[in-house]
Amino acid sequence: MAWVMPVIKGVWAVMEVVAFIQFIEEEAIQSAALGAFLAIRQKNYRCAWKAIALLDGELIPHLDRVNREIGWASPYSQGCFHDFVVASQLNVEIYKDLCTAGSKR
């Protein structure tokens, strides 16, 4: 029975690593989203589109992939990060609409 605690600690360590990776990906998304928000607020649509392209083409799909492929190893965070991906995708769609409408003015 002495083997149980080391195994539990190992499983817990894997869960922590996965959750940490998800968290860092989330922070990257939030940073780029803030950049898009600030650029839109300043009516700098060229810069906003750069941030949107990064979010839409790389950051959000990467977190989604990480969450789908290894998120199961951290079940307490997998659902939360799925929701964050969905919310981020909606945010990007809103930013696209704002940039399109703003650039027509």
Long-range contacts (C-beta under 8 A, 24 or more apart in sequence): 14-73, 14-74, 15-73, 15-74, 15-75, 15-76, 16-74, 18-70, 18-71, 18-73, 18-74, 18-77, 19-74, 19-76, 19-77, 21-66, 21-70, 22-63, 22-66, 22-67, 22-71, 22-74, 22-77, 22-81, 25-59, 25-62, 25-63, 25-66, 25-81, 26-63, 26-81, 26-84, 28-59, 29-55, 29-59, 29-60, 29-63, 29-84, 29-88, 32-59, 33-88, 33-91, 33-92, 33-95, 36-95, 37-95, 40-95, 40-98, 40-99, 40-102, 43-102, 45-99, 45-102, 45-103, 48-95, 48-98, 48-99, 49-99, 51-95, 52-92, 52-95, 52-96, 52-99, 55-88, 55-91, 55-92, 56-92, 60-85, 60-88, 60-89, 60-92, 63-88
